[in-house]
């Protein structure tokens, strides 16, 4: 959908009704427009990703060099939840985005305004709960159980307070993110993300200045950057969308629906946070802050890699939900399968070369590679690869609104990762063991999601396996084998590792095109790309 939520200053009056509100329920002019719009949104988010990924990785190198491994590990251990805000955002935003999508499909402006205001109330309560929990249980745990040098406890406490405020602000702006996503304002969404990445780069450069304790300065400036983006994003939404103005909502039915959906969505979101932040605490308790530094580095590199695939899901999720609400069964099924395959293959192009040359990538990025970082990168990449195929299945299940059973089963399964991980470490297992177990859990969760989608949205597991799963397994095996052979052939040569990375990516892309796509998908891909280039050419002329 290209319509906005009661935009104040429409560029084309013909798109608005008698009262100046958008014609939200108007049909799209055909599948060609639908495909072209989806591709355009995806390309916008890819451009944003390339910029933010480059800036973020460079910023991380500066921060690690200036803070040192111990302080960097402390920050990730006590405030690493800020690195998994994306997961929390996704879980929380789904509820608002789903109900906004219902209103968009039905053209119900009153419903849209009520949903948005009710969502603000719910997320304000969640943000307050996060602040209270961090300043009570969080500080108690830090002072009594975490492995931190005594002279750095005060700085760690300050970092935790700053991180808690940053998370609270991020949670409160979830309804605004959902509004931008549901109305497909991806260019604006990308602009805010790029601005945030540039502010983080400024924070990294500020560490060169003698401003005081570097960990405290780093944490303070990061929360300042979050505040700037928060004010700017809220201000833009208030200017651009009439429906974003808060009006107290006392409609208990809307509040109950949103709160129930958000609450159940948080089960899986909380499990995803535990898989990163909970593992961080386990590693800190058993191995100290230096291993936390390795985990933090691996998490940032993997997040940068997986963002390309998650961008496709971000742009496709509103389409999947709207196809369900408008009962467009054919488009709904095709979107699920094609997006599952596309998300997996997009990530595979990066995962194979980075996993095979993880040591070279980390050396080029950081200079000195911390212990266990290479193994952590490889395992987390594989976990992200498996999870990328699950994303459209999750969107389809959430579109039904019947998520309680799904969240209890999948969320409950993923929540076992931390207690079983603690058990493994207590028996003397190494830091990589808990991530091997997480990889196993992710594969089991994917199988469960396929079966849940079968019951809730009519997905055919056999067809999904034939069209998506088996091509993915075949291409993955061929890509890793080809990449390993290329690495061996180029070993010891000047720029051999860089050539191996580039060559492996090209080989993987070729294998995807030949063995990963069906004949109809290759025709669809060619027609889509051609249509997009023709559209750009017409606009220039």
FENBEL-V943999 format. One record per pair of residues at least 12 apart in sequence whose C-alpha atoms are under 7 Angstrom apart, sorted by the first residue. I is the first residue (numbers start at 1). J is the second residue. If there is no record, write none. Layout:
I:J  I:J
This chain:
1:183  1:184  2:183  2:184  3:22  3:24  3:183  4:22  4:183  5:22  5:183  5:241  5:242  5:243  6:21  6:22  6:241  6:242  6:243  7:240  7:241  7:242  8:240  8:241  8:242  23:107  24:104  24:105  24:107  25:104  25:105  25:106  25:107  35:528  36:528  36:532  38:315  41:186  41:315  42:311  42:312  42:315  44:186  44:187  45:186  45:190  45:311  46:308  46:311  48:190  48:194  49:307  49:308  51:194  52:194  52:197  53:304  55:197  55:198  55:201  56:197  59:200  59:201  59:204  61:365  61:366  62:204  63:204  66:207  67:214  67:215  69:290  69:293  70:289  70:290  71:215  72:293  73:289  73:290  73:292  73:293  74:148  74:156  74:289  75:156  75:159  76:292  76:293  76:296  77:280  77:281  77:284  77:292  78:156  78:160  79:159  79:160  79:163  80:277  81:277  82:163  82:167  84:273  85:167  87:269  87:272  87:273  88:269  89:171  89:174  91:265  91:266  91:269  92:174  92:262  92:265  92:266  93:174  93:175  93:178  95:258  95:261  95:262  96:119  96:175  96:178  97:178  97:179  97:182  98:321  98:399  99:115  100:112  100:115  100:182  101:182  101:318  101:321  101:322  102:325  105:322  105:325  105:326  112:243  113:243  114:249  115:254  116:175  116:244  117:246  117:247  117:248  117:249  118:249  118:255  119:175  119:258  120:172  120:175  122:259  123:171  123:172  124:172  127:168  127:171  127:172  128:168  130:164  130:168  131:164  131:165  131:168  134:164  139:157  146:284  146:285  147:284  147:285  147:288  155:215  155:216  158:216  159:216  159:219  162:219  162:220  162:223  163:223  166:223  166:226  169:230  173:230  176:234  176:237  182:318  192:229  196:225  196:229  199:225  200:222  200:225  203:218  203:221  203:222  264:403  264:404  264:407  265:407  267:407  267:411  268:407  268:411  271:411  271:414  271:415  274:418  275:417  275:418  278:418  279:418  280:292  282:422  283:431  294:370  294:371  294:372  294:373  295:373  295:376  298:373  298:376  298:377  302:377  302:380  302:381  305:347  305:350  306:347  306:384  308:346  308:347  309:343  309:346  309:347  309:388  312:343  313:391  313:392  317:395  320:332  320:335  320:395  320:396  321:396  321:399  324:399  336:392  336:393  337:464  337:468  339:392  340:389  340:390  340:391  340:392  341:389  341:468  343:388  343:389  344:385  344:388  344:389  345:512  347:385  348:385  349:505  349:508  349:509  350:505  351:381  352:479  352:480  353:483  353:501  353:504  353:505  355:378  356:484  357:501  358:374  359:374  360:497  375:432  376:432  379:435  379:436  383:439  383:442  386:442  386:443  387:442  390:446  393:449  393:453  397:453  397:456  397:457  406:452  410:445  414:441  417:438  421:434  471:515  471:516  472:516  475:511  475:512  475:515  475:516  479:508  483:504  486:500  487:500
